Amino acid sequence: MSKNLYMVPYDFTPISQKALEYALHLGKHVHTEIKLVHLSKDKPSGKAMLKKLDEVRDNTNVPLGVEITSYVRVGSIFTDIGKLAKKEGAQLIIMGTHGKRGLQRFFGSHAMKVITSAECPFLIVQKNTQIVELKKIVVPIDLTKESLQIVNIAGDIARMYDANISVLAEKQTDQILNTRLKNRISIVSKQYEERDINAKIEIVKNSGAYRKKVMTFAKDNQIELIAIAYHTESLLPQFDKFAQGLITNKLGLPVLVVNSKLASALYF
């Protein structure tokens, strides 16, 4: 049986422990290896950290079908976690939104810098993230083709955990933009229908901040996971704020993020 590999950057802070707990929660549904990774400033401190990391591994209650391994490397979370994930063949990096030491206080743009360094998806959790079964996922898309990069990955998650998907889009009054939106929706609907994934298209008004509408929808519909493709160009600088706002949302909902520029395959 094939095995999934989830990578968890671990710096011995409560938020990295939350990321580990969430990884264990997801892993109990599938055959999974969870690789705890600590990035140390130098080799001498790395040896001490490996001993501590092994203790975390050995003292963790591991569900049936899940294996935990530990790994320490000299490097920076901002430049090396993506390289490690690619080298190890990780399907998912599960990470906290902030921390000290190795995670170097992740907030907003700091987290996005790490996310854009990797080809595989990130699942971002917060201190107040609730560890519950994934039954409802929201997938916000926009008029760009890049936003659709998350569709198949979110679909894989939905199939794995038997969840329903709500695809969210903003209503367009301009005829050309409305036609483009319809084309995007048609593509998404077809993909989910072909894969027998339970998905529903939801259109929201195009007035106001899209991020706030996503969070209102998530709260009103008891969503357990937000899934987005991160893409930004000079013409769309507002998307930085959109993504950063979602990954630090006040509800503490976990956010699945893929860098649309580097995404090139399915991961689950």
C-alpha positions in Angstrom: 0.0 0.0 0.0 1.4 3.4 -0.9 2.2 5.8 1.9 1.6 9.5 2.2 4.3 11.7 3.6 3.4 14.8 5.6 6.2 17.1 6.7 5.8 19.1 9.9 8.4 21.9 10.7 8.9 21.6 14.4 10.5 24.2 16.7 9.2 23.0 20.1 6.7 25.8 20.4 3.0 25.2 21.1 2.0 26.2 17.5 4.4 23.6 16.0 2.9 21.0 18.5 -0.6 22.0 17.2 0.7 21.3 13.6 1.9 17.9 14.7 -1.4 17.1 16.3 -3.3 18.2 13.2 -1.0 16.0 11.1 -1.7 13.0 13.3 -5.4 13.7 13.0 -5.3 13.7 9.2 -2.9 10.8 9.2 -5.2 8.4 11.0 -7.4 8.3 8.0 -4.7 7.2 5.6 -1.4 5.3 5.6 1.0 8.1 6.5 4.5 8.9 7.5 4.9 12.2 9.4 8.4 13.6 9.2 9.2 16.1 12.0 11.7 18.5 10.7 13.8 21.0 12.7 16.0 23.5 11.0 19.0 24.3 13.2 21.4 27.3 13.0 24.5 25.0 13.1 25.6 21.4 13.5 26.4 21.5 17.3 23.0 22.8 18.2 21.5 20.4 15.6 22.7 17.4 17.6 21.0 18.6 20.7 17.8 19.4 18.8 17.8 15.9 17.2 17.8 14.4 20.7 14.9 16.6 21.7 13.0 15.9 18.5 13.5 12.1 19.1 11.9 12.6 22.5 8.9 14.3 21.0 8.6 11.5 18.5 8.9 8.8 21.2 6.4 10.4 23.5 3.7 11.0 20.9 0.7 8.8 20.8 0.6 7.6 17.2 -2.6 6.3 15.6 -2.6 3.0 13.9 -1.2 3.2 10.3 0.9 6.4 11.1 4.7 6.5 11.5 6.7 9.4 12.8 10.3 10.0 11.9 12.5 12.9 12.9 15.0 14.9 11.0 17.3 17.9 11.8 19.2 19.9 9.2 21.2 23.2 9.3 19.3 25.8 7.4 16.5 28.4 7.2 12.8 27.7 7.1 12.5 30.4 4.5 14.8 28.8 2.0 15.1 25.1 2.8 11.8 23.7 3.8 10.6 23.6 0.2 13.8 21.9 -0.9 13.5 19.3 1.8 9.9 18.6 0.9 10.9 18.0 -2.7 13.8 15.9 -1.8 11.8 13.7 0.5 8.7 13.5 -1.8 6.3 15.1 0.7 2.7 15.5 -0.4 1.9 18.1 2.2 3.6 20.4 4.7 1.6 21.1 7.8 2.8 24.2 9.5 1.8 26.7 12.2 1.3 30.4 11.4 3.8 31.6 13.9 6.5 30.6 16.2 9.9 31.5 17.5 13.3 30.0 16.8 13.1 27.9 13.6 9.7 29.2 12.5 10.9 32.8 13.0 7.5 34.3 13.9 5.3 33.5 11.0 2.8 36.2 10.3 1.3 37.2 6.9 4.0 37.9 4.4 6.6 35.7 6.3 4.3 32.7 5.9 3.7 33.5 2.3 7.5 33.7 1.7 7.8 30.1 2.9 4.7 28.9 1.0 6.0 30.3 -2.3 9.3 28.4 -1.9 7.7 24.9 -2.2 6.0 22.9 -4.9 3.7 20.9 -2.6 0.7 22.3 -0.8 0.9 23.7 2.7 -1.8 23.3 5.4 -1.6 26.2 7.8 -3.0 25.9 11.3 -3.2 28.4 14.1 -3.2 28.2 17.9 -7.0 28.3 18.0 -7.5 25.8 15.2 -10.0 23.1 16.2 -9.0 19.5 15.4 -12.2 18.2 13.9 -13.2 15.9 11.1 -13.1 17.5 7.6 -16.6 17.4 6.2 -17.0 20.8 4.6 -14.4 22.5 2.5 -14.7 25.9 0.8 -12.7 26.6 -2.4 -12.7 30.3 -3.3 -11.8 30.9 -7.0 -11.5 34.1 -9.1 -11.4 35.0 -12.8 -7.8 33.8 -13.2 -6.8 30.4 -14.4 -4.2 30.2 -11.6 -6.9 30.2 -9.0 -8.1 26.8 -10.4 -4.8 25.1 -9.4 -6.3 24.3 -6.0 -9.3 22.5 -7.5 -7.9 19.0 -7.9 -5.9 19.1 -4.7 -9.0 20.2 -2.7 -10.9 17.4 -4.5 -8.3 14.8 -3.4 -8.7 16.0 0.2 -12.5 15.8 -0.1 -12.3 12.2 -1.4 -9.8 11.2 1.2 -11.9 12.4 4.1 -15.4 12.0 2.5 -16.0 15.8 2.6 -18.3 18.1 0.6 -16.9 21.1 -1.3 -18.4 24.5 -1.8 -16.8 26.4 -4.7 -17.1 30.1 -4.0 -17.0 32.8 -6.7 -18.0 36.5 -6.9 -20.9 37.6 -9.2 -19.8 39.6 -12.2 -22.0 42.3 -13.7 -19.7 42.9 -16.7 -20.7 40.6 -19.6 -17.2 39.7 -20.6 -16.2 38.9 -17.0 -19.4 37.0 -16.4 -18.7 34.8 -19.4 -15.2 34.2 -18.1 -16.6 33.3 -14.7 -19.0 30.9 -16.3 -16.2 29.2 -18.1 -14.2 28.8 -14.9 -17.2 27.3 -13.1 -17.9 24.9 -16.0 -14.3 23.6 -15.8 -14.5 23.1 -12.0 -17.9 21.5 -12.1 -16.8 19.1 -14.9 -13.7 18.0 -13.0 -15.6 17.3 -9.8 -18.4 15.6 -11.6 -16.0 13.3 -13.4 -14.4 12.4 -10.1 -17.7 11.8 -8.3 -16.9 14.5 -5.8 -19.9 16.2 -4.0 -19.4 19.9 -4.9 -21.7 22.9 -5.0 -21.1 26.2 -6.7 -21.9 29.3 -4.6 -22.0 32.8 -6.0 -21.6 35.8 -3.7 -22.1 39.5 -4.4 -19.1 41.3 -5.9 -19.2 44.3 -3.5 -16.9 44.4 -0.5 -13.7 42.5 0.3 -13.6 39.0 -1.1 -11.7 37.7 2.0 -14.5 38.9 4.3 -17.1 37.2 2.2 -15.1 34.0 2.2 -14.9 34.1 6.0 -18.6 35.0 6.4 -19.5 32.0 4.2 -17.2 29.8 6.2 -18.8 30.8 9.5 -22.4 30.6 8.3 -21.8 27.2 6.7 -19.6 25.6 9.4 -16.7 25.1 7.1 -13.7 23.1 8.5 -11.1 23.9 5.8 -10.4 26.7 3.4 -8.5 25.8 0.2 -6.8 28.4 -2.0 -4.3 28.7 -4.8 -1.8 31.5 -4.1 -0.9 33.6 -7.1 0.2 37.2 -7.3 1.4 39.5 -10.0 2.1 43.2 -10.1 -1.4 43.7 -11.6 -3.0 41.8 -8.7 -1.2 43.0 -5.5 -4.5 42.7 -3.6 -4.2 38.9 -3.6 -1.3 39.1 -1.2 -3.6 40.7 1.4 -6.3 38.2 0.5 -4.2 35.1 1.1 -2.4 36.5 4.2 -5.7 37.5 5.7 -7.1 34.0 5.2 -4.2 32.1 6.7 -4.4 34.2 9.9 -8.2 34.2 10.0 -9.8 34.9 13.4 -11.9 31.7 13.3 -8.7 29.7 13.3 -9.8 27.6 10.3 -7.0 25.6 8.7 -6.1 26.8 5.2 -4.8 24.6 2.4 -2.5 26.7 0.2 -0.8 25.8 -3.1 1.6 28.0 -4.9 0.0 28.1 -8.4 3.3 29.0 -10.1 5.0 25.9 -8.9 2.1 23.4 -8.7 2.5 20.9 -11.5 1.0 17.6 -10.2 -1.6 16.0 -8.0 -0.3 15.3 -4.5 -2.7 12.8 -2.9 
